Amino acid sequence: MKNYSIVRIGDDYVVRADDKNILKVGSRRRAVQLVTDAAELLNAQPQPESDAEPVAARAKRGEVS
């Protein structure tokens, strides 16, 4: 996951990922909740298997229909 930060710009709070602004909300509490929810969703995704063979390699051998 990227490094997230929340900065105040005027009356709004901006969620930043690394050096890019990605979301603007009206309250810091809402910004924190959205970052937390996003982190949980990303962590809930199944991780791809590192030993999985690329489809192109299987297709060369005729194993992919």
CNS distance restraints for C-alpha pairs under 8 A (distance, minus, plus):
assign (resid   1 and name CA) (resid  39 and name CA) 7.60 0.50 0.50
assign (resid   2 and name CA) (resid  17 and name CA) 6.10 0.50 0.50
assign (resid   2 and name CA) (resid  18 and name CA) 6.43 0.50 0.50
assign (resid   3 and name CA) (resid  17 and name CA) 5.70 0.50 0.50
assign (resid   3 and name CA) (resid  18 and name CA) 5.33 0.50 0.50
assign (resid   4 and name CA) (resid  15 and name CA) 6.93 0.50 0.50
assign (resid   4 and name CA) (resid  16 and name CA) 5.53 0.50 0.50
assign (resid   4 and name CA) (resid  17 and name CA) 4.60 0.50 0.50
assign (resid   4 and name CA) (resid  18 and name CA) 6.19 0.50 0.50
assign (resid   4 and name CA) (resid  35 and name CA) 7.82 0.50 0.50
assign (resid   5 and name CA) (resid  15 and name CA) 5.83 0.50 0.50
assign (resid   5 and name CA) (resid  16 and name CA) 5.17 0.50 0.50
assign (resid   5 and name CA) (resid  17 and name CA) 6.63 0.50 0.50
assign (resid   5 and name CA) (resid  18 and name CA) 7.72 0.50 0.50
assign (resid   6 and name CA) (resid  13 and name CA) 6.43 0.50 0.50
assign (resid   6 and name CA) (resid  14 and name CA) 5.53 0.50 0.50
assign (resid   6 and name CA) (resid  15 and name CA) 4.56 0.50 0.50
assign (resid   6 and name CA) (resid  16 and name CA) 6.08 0.50 0.50
assign (resid   6 and name CA) (resid  28 and name CA) 7.67 0.50 0.50
assign (resid   6 and name CA) (resid  31 and name CA) 7.22 0.50 0.50
assign (resid   6 and name CA) (resid  32 and name CA) 7.80 0.50 0.50
assign (resid   7 and name CA) (resid  13 and name CA) 5.59 0.50 0.50
assign (resid   7 and name CA) (resid  14 and name CA) 5.28 0.50 0.50
assign (resid   7 and name CA) (resid  15 and name CA) 6.62 0.50 0.50
assign (resid   7 and name CA) (resid  16 and name CA) 7.58 0.50 0.50
assign (resid   8 and name CA) (resid  12 and name CA) 5.83 0.50 0.50
assign (resid   8 and name CA) (resid  13 and name CA) 4.43 0.50 0.50
assign (resid   8 and name CA) (resid  14 and name CA) 6.14 0.50 0.50
assign (resid   9 and name CA) (resid  13 and name CA) 5.99 0.50 0.50
assign (resid   9 and name CA) (resid  14 and name CA) 6.83 0.50 0.50
assign (resid  11 and name CA) (resid  26 and name CA) 7.02 0.50 0.50
assign (resid  12 and name CA) (resid  24 and name CA) 6.50 0.50 0.50
assign (resid  12 and name CA) (resid  25 and name CA) 5.79 0.50 0.50
assign (resid  12 and name CA) (resid  26 and name CA) 4.85 0.50 0.50
assign (resid  12 and name CA) (resid  27 and name CA) 6.77 0.50 0.50
assign (resid  13 and name CA) (resid  24 and name CA) 5.68 0.50 0.50
assign (resid  13 and name CA) (resid  25 and name CA) 5.37 0.50 0.50
assign (resid  13 and name CA) (resid  26 and name CA) 6.00 0.50 0.50
assign (resid  13 and name CA) (resid  27 and name CA) 6.22 0.50 0.50
assign (resid  13 and name CA) (resid  28 and name CA) 5.98 0.50 0.50
assign (resid  13 and name CA) (resid  31 and name CA) 6.99 0.50 0.50
assign (resid  14 and name CA) (resid  21 and name CA) 6.50 0.50 0.50
assign (resid  14 and name CA) (resid  22 and name CA) 7.31 0.50 0.50
assign (resid  14 and name CA) (resid  23 and name CA) 5.61 0.50 0.50
assign (resid  14 and name CA) (resid  24 and name CA) 4.43 0.50 0.50
assign (resid  14 and name CA) (resid  25 and name CA) 6.45 0.50 0.50
assign (resid  14 and name CA) (resid  31 and name CA) 7.59 0.50 0.50
assign (resid  15 and name CA) (resid  21 and name CA) 6.05 0.50 0.50
assign (resid  15 and name CA) (resid  22 and name CA) 5.82 0.50 0.50
assign (resid  15 and name CA) (resid  23 and name CA) 5.09 0.50 0.50
assign (resid  15 and name CA) (resid  24 and name CA) 6.32 0.50 0.50
assign (resid  15 and name CA) (resid  31 and name CA) 6.62 0.50 0.50
assign (resid  15 and name CA) (resid  35 and name CA) 7.89 0.50 0.50
assign (resid  16 and name CA) (resid  20 and name CA) 5.36 0.50 0.50
assign (resid  16 and name CA) (resid  21 and name CA) 4.43 0.50 0.50
assign (resid  16 and name CA) (resid  22 and name CA) 5.58 0.50 0.50
assign (resid  16 and name CA) (resid  23 and name CA) 7.16 0.50 0.50
assign (resid  17 and name CA) (resid  21 and name CA) 6.57 0.50 0.50
assign (resid  17 and name CA) (resid  22 and name CA) 6.72 0.50 0.50
assign (resid  24 and name CA) (resid  31 and name CA) 7.95 0.50 0.50
assign (resid  25 and name CA) (resid  30 and name CA) 7.02 0.50 0.50
assign (resid  25 and name CA) (resid  31 and name CA) 6.30 0.50 0.50
assign (resid  26 and name CA) (resid  30 and name CA) 7.54 0.50 0.50
assign (resid  27 and name CA) (resid  31 and name CA) 6.42 0.50 0.50
assign (resid  28 and name CA) (resid  32 and name CA) 6.20 0.50 0.50
assign (resid  29 and name CA) (resid  33 and name CA) 6.24 0.50 0.50
assign (resid  30 and name CA) (resid  34 and name CA) 6.15 0.50 0.50
assign (resid  31 and name CA) (resid  35 and name CA) 6.30 0.50 0.50
assign (resid  32 and name CA) (resid  36 and name CA) 6.16 0.50 0.50
assign (resid  33 and name CA) (resid  37 and name CA) 6.10 0.50 0.50
assign (resid  34 and name CA) (resid  38 and name CA) 6.11 0.50 0.50
assign (resid  35 and name CA) (resid  39 and name CA) 6.16 0.50 0.50
assign (resid  36 and name CA) (resid  40 and name CA) 6.28 0.50 0.50
assign (resid  37 and name CA) (resid  41 and name CA) 6.27 0.50 0.50
assign (resid  38 and name CA) (resid  42 and name CA) 6.19 0.50 0.50
assign (resid  39 and name CA) (resid  43 and name CA) 6.15 0.50 0.50
assign (resid  40 and name CA) (resid  44 and name CA) 6.11 0.50 0.50
assign (resid  41 and name CA) (resid  45 and name CA) 6.63 0.50 0.50
assign (resid  48 and name CA) (resid  52 and name CA) 7.96 0.50 0.50
assign (resid  53 and name CA) (resid  57 and name CA) 6.89 0.50 0.50
assign (resid  53 and name CA) (resid  58 and name CA) 7.20 0.50 0.50
assign (resid  54 and name CA) (resid  58 and name CA) 6.75 0.50 0.50
assign (resid  55 and name CA) (resid  59 and name CA) 6.05 0.50 0.50
assign (resid  55 and name CA) (resid  64 and name CA) 7.35 0.50 0.50
assign (resid  56 and name CA) (resid  60 and name CA) 6.37 0.50 0.50
assign (resid  57 and name CA) (resid  61 and name CA) 6.86 0.50 0.50
assign (resid  58 and name CA) (resid  62 and name CA) 6.40 0.50 0.50
assign (resid  58 and name CA) (resid  63 and name CA) 5.25 0.50 0.50
assign (resid  58 and name CA) (resid  64 and name CA) 6.07 0.50 0.50
assign (resid  59 and name CA) (resid  63 and name CA) 5.54 0.50 0.50
assign (resid  59 and name CA) (resid  64 and name CA) 4.92 0.50 0.50
assign (resid  59 and name CA) (resid  65 and name CA) 7.70 0.50 0.50
